[in-house]
Amino acid sequence: MSKHQLDYLDELEAEAIYILREVAGQFEKPALLFSGGKDSITLVRLAEKAFRPGKFPFPLVHIDTGHNFIETIEYRDKMINRIGEKLIIGHVQDSIDEGKVVEQKGKNASRNALQTVTLLDTIAKHGFDACIGGARRDEEKARAKERIFSVRDEFGQWDPKRQRPELWNIFNGKIHKGENVRVFPISNWTELDVWNYIRREKIELPSIYFAHEREVITRNGQLMAASPFLNMDDEDIIEKRNVRFRTVGDMTCTAAVESYAYRIDDIIDEISESKISERGARMDDKVSEAAMEDRKKGGYF
């Protein structure tokens, strides 16, 4: 390959960097939504390539349910110390204490859906007009409908019928007062692309992405990490299994998969052979056929 040619990862990287710089150029107060998952970690690496040696033109924003994996929170804090960027944390517990949301009851209770209110309040409090996220089109059919620049109305809601054309990579960030835009720089990437990029860039990840022995329970056919946040009863039998997590979210809705993939090469081989998408391990996507689309219409990430 000549030095003037780009491989597909170079092309994906260049597109993402272009999008990040478009955000910096078009918006007054953007933010990068950071979950501690591999996709938002990849966005941080891309932002470093887009803006270093300068500072990021936006803070990182984490909406903390209070029910996160401890490995994720430890990674987040270590990473922020390393990169020296500003981190804003919105706490779901604050939304509960203020009476803005009501915590779910029952065996399958989760704080995951409550994040929407905390996110919208955080956006309003800081006046963000664009929020960069790590969603990809291959994850779920509702995300496949969304443009790279996705306009949300003054209530934070997404209307699939208000999609803007994005011909020739021309992105229209013009919005009315009160509206904001969700921006997805790695929308065209696949799960395998992300892992290949992580391998190439030697990006460190939270340990839960790699196979490890963990106490789990089986619920609704899924392996859930045993934790104080799960409402367990006598029917829930705790056992030790060798697992890893393909996606990272609230502990009450993120399931593990049995795995012996201890290295990135093993994970890439595992994903290449898998017939189940990574969102197949998210309990919150199984509420209904249109679960994700309904949440996005309400202001979800």
C-alpha positions as CSV (number, residue, x, y, z in Angstrom):
1,M,0.0,0.0,0.0
2,S,1.4,3.4,-1.0
3,K,1.8,6.1,1.6
4,H,-1.0,8.1,-0.2
5,Q,-3.5,5.3,0.3
6,L,-5.7,5.0,3.4
7,D,-7.0,1.7,4.9
8,Y,-10.6,1.5,6.0
9,L,-9.7,2.4,9.6
10,D,-7.9,5.5,8.4
11,E,-11.0,6.5,6.4
12,L,-13.3,6.0,9.4
13,E,-11.0,7.9,11.6
14,A,-10.7,10.8,9.2
15,E,-14.5,11.0,8.9
16,A,-14.9,11.1,12.7
17,I,-12.3,13.7,13.2
18,Y,-13.9,15.8,10.4
19,I,-17.3,15.5,12.2
20,L,-15.7,16.5,15.6
21,R,-14.1,19.6,14.1
22,E,-17.5,20.5,12.4
23,V,-19.1,20.4,15.9
24,A,-16.4,22.6,17.3
25,G,-16.9,25.0,14.4
26,Q,-20.7,25.1,14.2
27,F,-21.7,25.1,17.9
28,E,-21.2,27.4,20.8
29,K,-21.4,25.0,23.7
30,P,-21.0,21.3,22.7
31,A,-20.3,18.4,25.1
32,L,-19.1,14.9,24.7
33,L,-21.4,12.3,26.4
34,F,-19.1,9.8,28.2
35,S,-20.4,6.5,29.6
36,G,-17.1,4.7,30.2
37,G,-17.9,2.2,27.4
38,K,-15.7,1.4,24.5
39,D,-17.5,3.7,22.1
40,S,-17.2,6.8,24.2
41,I,-13.6,5.9,25.0
42,T,-12.9,5.7,21.3
43,L,-14.5,9.1,20.9
44,V,-12.0,10.5,23.4
45,R,-9.1,9.1,21.4
46,L,-10.5,10.7,18.3
47,A,-11.0,14.0,20.1
48,E,-7.3,13.8,21.1
49,K,-6.3,13.4,17.5
50,A,-8.7,16.2,16.4
51,F,-7.6,18.8,18.9
52,R,-4.3,18.1,20.5
53,P,-2.0,19.7,21.5
54,G,-4.9,22.1,22.4
55,K,-7.6,21.5,25.0
56,F,-10.9,19.9,23.9
57,P,-13.5,22.5,22.9
58,F,-16.0,20.7,25.0
59,P,-16.3,19.1,28.4
60,L,-17.1,15.4,29.0
61,V,-20.5,14.7,30.5
62,H,-21.3,11.5,32.4
63,I,-24.9,10.7,33.5
64,D,-24.3,8.5,36.5
65,T,-27.1,6.2,37.5
66,G,-25.4,5.3,40.8
67,H,-25.7,1.7,39.7
68,N,-22.7,1.6,37.4
69,F,-19.9,-1.1,37.4
70,I,-17.2,0.0,39.8
71,E,-14.6,-0.9,37.1
72,T,-16.2,1.7,34.8
73,I,-16.2,4.5,37.4
74,E,-12.5,3.8,38.3
75,Y,-11.6,3.8,34.6
76,R,-13.4,7.1,34.1
77,D,-11.6,8.9,37.0
78,K,-8.2,7.5,35.9
79,M,-8.8,8.6,32.3
80,I,-9.8,12.2,33.3
81,N,-6.7,12.5,35.4
82,R,-4.6,11.4,32.4
83,I,-6.1,13.6,29.7
84,G,-6.7,16.7,32.0
85,E,-10.1,17.6,30.6
86,K,-13.2,18.8,32.4
87,L,-15.8,16.3,33.5
88,I,-19.4,17.1,34.4
89,I,-21.4,14.5,36.2
90,G,-25.2,14.4,36.3
91,H,-26.5,12.2,39.1
92,V,-29.8,10.3,38.6
93,Q,-30.0,10.2,42.4
94,D,-30.4,14.0,42.4
95,S,-33.3,13.7,40.0
96,I,-34.9,11.1,42.4
97,D,-34.3,13.2,45.5
98,E,-35.8,16.3,43.7
99,G,-38.9,14.3,42.9
100,K,-38.4,14.7,39.1
101,V,-38.4,10.9,38.6
102,V,-39.7,8.0,40.6
103,E,-37.5,5.0,41.2
104,Q,-38.9,1.8,39.7
105,K,-40.1,-1.1,42.0
106,G,-40.1,-4.8,41.5
107,K,-37.7,-7.5,40.5
108,N,-36.6,-6.0,37.2
109,A,-36.4,-2.4,38.4
110,S,-33.7,-0.3,36.8
111,R,-32.6,3.3,36.8
112,N,-31.6,3.2,33.1
113,A,-34.7,4.9,31.8
114,L,-34.4,7.6,34.5
115,Q,-31.2,8.9,32.9
116,T,-33.2,10.8,30.3
117,V,-34.5,13.4,32.8
118,T,-31.1,13.8,34.3
119,L,-29.5,14.2,30.9
120,L,-32.1,16.8,29.7
121,D,-31.6,18.7,33.0
122,T,-27.8,18.7,32.6
123,I,-28.1,19.9,29.0
124,A,-30.4,22.8,30.1
125,K,-28.3,23.7,33.2
126,H,-25.1,24.1,31.1
127,G,-26.8,25.3,27.9
128,F,-25.3,22.7,25.7
129,D,-26.4,23.1,22.0
130,A,-24.7,19.9,20.8
131,C,-24.0,16.5,22.5
132,I,-21.6,14.1,20.9
133,G,-22.4,10.5,21.5
134,G,-20.9,7.1,20.5
135,A,-24.0,5.5,19.0
136,R,-23.5,3.4,15.9
137,R,-26.0,2.5,13.2
138,D,-25.2,-1.2,13.4
139,E,-26.3,-1.4,17.1
140,E,-30.0,-1.2,16.8
141,K,-32.7,-0.4,14.1
142,A,-33.7,2.9,15.7
143,R,-30.1,4.1,15.7
144,A,-29.9,3.1,12.1
145,K,-32.5,5.7,11.3
146,E,-30.7,8.6,12.8
147,R,-28.5,11.0,11.0
148,I,-25.0,12.0,12.1
149,F,-26.4,15.4,13.1
150,S,-29.7,14.6,14.8
151,V,-31.8,17.5,15.8
152,R,-33.8,17.4,19.1
153,D,-36.6,19.8,19.8
154,E,-36.8,22.1,22.8
155,F,-38.1,19.2,24.9
156,G,-35.1,17.0,23.9
157,Q,-37.3,14.8,21.8
158,W,-36.3,13.1,18.5
159,D,-38.7,13.1,15.6
160,P,-37.7,10.5,12.9
161,K,-39.6,12.6,10.3
162,R,-37.5,15.7,10.9
163,Q,-34.3,14.1,9.6
164,R,-32.0,16.4,7.6
165,P,-30.3,15.2,4.4
166,E,-26.5,14.8,4.7
167,L,-25.4,14.7,1.1
168,W,-21.7,14.9,0.4
169,N,-20.9,14.9,4.1
170,I,-22.4,18.4,4.5
171,F,-23.8,18.7,8.0
172,N,-26.4,21.3,8.9
173,G,-26.1,22.4,12.6
174,K,-28.5,25.3,12.4
175,I,-31.0,25.1,15.2
176,H,-33.7,27.3,16.9
177,K,-33.4,28.5,20.5
178,G,-33.9,25.6,22.9
179,E,-33.1,22.9,20.4
180,N,-30.0,20.8,20.5
181,V,-28.2,18.4,18.2
182,R,-27.0,14.9,19.0
183,V,-23.9,14.2,17.0
184,F,-22.6,10.6,16.2
185,P,-19.1,10.7,14.7
186,I,-18.7,6.9,14.7
187,S,-22.2,6.3,13.3
188,N,-20.8,4.5,10.3
189,W,-18.6,2.2,12.3
190,T,-19.4,-1.4,13.3
191,E,-18.6,-3.1,16.6
192,L,-15.8,-4.9,14.8
193,D,-14.4,-1.6,13.5
194,V,-14.3,-0.2,17.0
195,W,-12.4,-3.2,18.3
196,N,-10.0,-3.2,15.4
197,Y,-9.4,0.5,16.0
198,I,-8.9,-0.1,19.8
199,R,-6.3,-2.8,18.9
200,R,-4.5,-0.5,16.4
201,E,-4.4,2.4,18.8
202,K,-3.6,0.3,21.9
203,I,-6.4,1.9,23.8
204,E,-6.8,0.8,27.4
205,L,-10.4,-0.3,28.4
206,P,-12.2,-1.2,31.6
207,S,-11.4,-4.8,32.6
208,I,-15.0,-5.9,32.4
209,Y,-14.7,-6.0,28.6
210,F,-12.3,-9.0,28.9
211,A,-13.1,-12.5,30.2
212,H,-13.1,-12.9,34.0
213,E,-14.7,-15.0,36.6
214,R,-17.7,-13.3,38.2
215,E,-20.7,-14.0,40.3
216,V,-23.8,-13.9,38.2
217,I,-27.5,-14.9,38.2
218,T,-29.6,-16.0,35.3
219,R,-32.6,-13.7,34.7
220,N,-34.8,-13.7,31.6
221,G,-32.3,-16.0,29.9
222,Q,-29.5,-13.5,30.5
223,L,-26.4,-13.6,32.8
224,M,-26.6,-10.6,35.1
225,A,-23.8,-9.5,37.4
226,A,-24.8,-10.3,41.0
227,S,-24.9,-6.9,42.8
228,P,-26.8,-5.0,45.6
229,F,-28.6,-3.1,42.8
230,L,-30.5,-6.1,41.6
231,N,-33.6,-7.0,43.5
232,M,-32.8,-10.6,44.0
233,D,-34.9,-13.2,45.8
234,D,-34.8,-16.9,46.6
235,E,-35.3,-17.8,42.9
236,D,-32.0,-16.1,42.0
237,I,-29.2,-18.6,42.3
238,I,-25.7,-17.0,42.4
239,E,-23.0,-18.9,40.5
240,K,-19.5,-18.2,39.3
241,R,-19.1,-18.1,35.5
242,N,-16.4,-17.0,33.1
243,V,-17.9,-13.9,31.4
244,R,-17.2,-10.6,29.8
245,F,-19.4,-7.6,28.8
246,R,-19.8,-6.6,25.2
247,T,-21.6,-3.3,26.1
248,V,-21.4,-1.3,29.3
249,G,-24.4,0.4,31.0
250,D,-26.3,0.3,34.2
251,M,-25.7,-2.9,36.1
252,T,-29.4,-3.6,36.3
253,C,-29.9,-3.8,32.6
254,T,-26.5,-4.9,31.2
255,A,-26.0,-8.6,30.7
256,A,-22.8,-10.6,30.3
257,V,-21.9,-13.3,27.8
258,E,-20.0,-16.4,28.6
259,S,-16.5,-16.0,27.2
260,Y,-12.9,-17.0,27.4
261,A,-11.7,-14.0,25.4
262,Y,-8.9,-12.6,27.5
263,R,-7.1,-10.6,24.8
264,I,-8.3,-8.2,22.1
265,D,-7.5,-10.7,19.4
266,D,-9.7,-13.2,21.1
267,I,-12.5,-10.7,21.3
268,I,-12.3,-9.8,17.7
269,D,-12.4,-13.5,16.7
270,E,-15.4,-14.0,19.0
271,I,-17.3,-11.0,17.6
272,S,-16.6,-12.2,14.0
273,E,-18.3,-15.5,14.7
274,S,-21.2,-14.1,16.8
275,K,-24.7,-14.1,15.4
276,I,-26.1,-11.9,18.2
277,S,-25.6,-8.1,18.3
278,E,-24.0,-6.5,21.3
279,R,-27.3,-4.8,22.1
280,G,-28.7,-8.3,22.5
281,A,-27.2,-8.2,26.0
282,R,-29.2,-5.1,27.0
283,M,-32.3,-5.9,28.9
284,D,-33.7,-2.4,28.3
285,D,-33.9,-3.1,24.6
286,K,-36.2,-6.1,25.2
287,V,-39.2,-4.1,26.6
288,S,-40.8,-3.9,23.2
289,E,-40.0,-4.0,19.5
290,A,-39.7,-0.2,19.5
291,A,-38.1,0.2,22.9
292,M,-35.1,2.2,21.8
293,E,-37.0,4.4,19.3
294,D,-39.6,5.2,22.0
295,R,-36.8,6.2,24.5
296,K,-35.1,8.3,21.8
297,K,-38.3,10.1,21.1
298,G,-38.4,11.0,24.8
299,G,-34.9,12.4,24.9
300,Y,-32.8,9.4,25.5
301,F,-29.1,9.3,24.4
